[in-house]
Amino acid sequence: MPQTHSLFLMPQTNSMRRAALAASAIVGAVMIAMIIDIGLARRGIGLVDAWQGVVRSGSPLRGAVAWWAIEGGAFAAGLIIAMVASRFSWLYLRSLRWVVVAALVIGLAAIGGLAPPAAAEAARHQALLTLAALAVAMVMAGFGAFFAVRH
């Protein structure tokens, strides 16, 4: 017999619960990936460094470190968020969820303000590489969430 959620009065199947867990884990992991990207950019390690290293026949190691840190962080965050959310009953901690979400949004806003501006000629490349990295981070977070919620 499917469980019903008292707020929506809609049956909640196991597959719907898994999809909701995976979606929330993916969103949280992409936010973590943004935080990692901004933190690395503050330290001078950016995604554009990989492309500039290849074009100028230099070492693309700094860009690769940034890329793998973002993607690995997204995978781990998706796995951990989905694992924690699926293992614990959040019914009694409903108000705590709002506090955690508010803290994450405020933290992301504070960290986002610390991001160094890209140079005018590199802004387009930086934006495209960041968008690509976050798209791959979303896929990696999905893999992490899938591994956490599968039975």
N, C-alpha and C positions, 0 to 999 in steps of 0.2 A: 504494500500500500504506500503510495507516494506521500511524502510529508508536505504539509502546507505551511506557508509562511504567513504569519498573522497579519502583516502589513498589506500584502497584495492579494491574499486569499487565492493564490495560484499554486497548483501542484508543482513541487520541486523534485525533479527526478535526479538521479545520480549524474547523468550526463550533463544536465543543466548546471549542477553544482560544480562539476569539473571545469566546464567552460567558463563559469564565473570566476573560479579560482585562477585559471590560466590567464584570463583577461586582466584580472587585478595584478597578478604577478608580472605580466608583461608591461603594464603601465608603470608599476613601481620600479621595475628593472631598467626601463628606458630613462626614467628620472635619475636613477643611480648612474647610468651611463653618461647622462648630461653632466652630472656633478663631476664624474671622473674626467670628462673631456675638458671642462672648465678648469679643474684643478691642475691638469697637465699643461694646459695652455698658460696658466699663471707661472708655471715653472719653466716655460720656454720649450716645451715638448709638444709639438703640434702635428696634425695629420699632413699638413702641407710640406713638412720636412721630408717625408718619404718621396713625394713627387719631385721636389727640388733636388734631392740627393740623386735620383735617377737621371734627371735632365742634365745636371751639372757633373755627372759621373762621380758623385760623392757617395757616401755611405748612407743608405736609407734606414739605418738602424733606429734612429730616434723616432721616425715616423712609424716604424713597425712596432716599436715599444708602445707608442700611443695607441695604435690600432688594436693590438692584442690586449692592452690594459682595458680599453673600452669594451671590447667584445667579451673578454673573460669576466670582467666585472658584471656585465649584463647577464651572462649565463649563470654565474654564481648567485646574483641577486634574484633572478627569476626562480632558480631552484630553491633558495632559502625562503623567499616570500611565499611561494606555493606550498612548500613543506610546512611552514609554520601555520599558514592559514588553513591548511587541510587537516592538521593534527589537533588543533585546539578549537574548542567551542567558543565562538565569539558572541554568542547570544547575550551573555551577561556583561560583556565588555563593549557594548555598543558605543557608549560615550567615549571610551578610550580610542576607538577607531578615529573619531573626529579629531581628537587631540593629536594623534600620530599624523594624520593627513595634514592638519594645519601646521604642525611643526615641520613636516617635509616641504610643504609649499613655501613657508617662510624661509627655511634654510636654503631652498633652491633659489629663491629670489635674492637672498643676501649673497650667495655665491655667484649668481649670474651677474650681479653688479660689479663683481671683482674681475670679471673676464676682461683681458686686455683687448682693445680694439685691433682688428686686423688692418694691415696696411691697405691703402686704396687699391693698389694693383693686385693684391692677393685676396681681397675680400670675396670675390666671386668663387675662386678656387677653394677658399676656406669654407664658405657656405655649402658648396656642393660636396666637398669631402666630409663635412660634418653631417650633412643630411644622409649621405651614403653610409657612414659609420653608424648612425642611429638606426637606419633601416636594417642593417645587418645585426645591430644590437637587439632590435625587436625580434628578429628571427632566432637569435641565440637565446634570448630570454624565453621565447616560446619553447625552445628545446628543453631548457632548464625546468620550466613549469611542467612540461609534458612528463619528464622523468620523475618529477615530484608527485604528480597526481595520478599516475597510472597505477593500476593494481595488478 
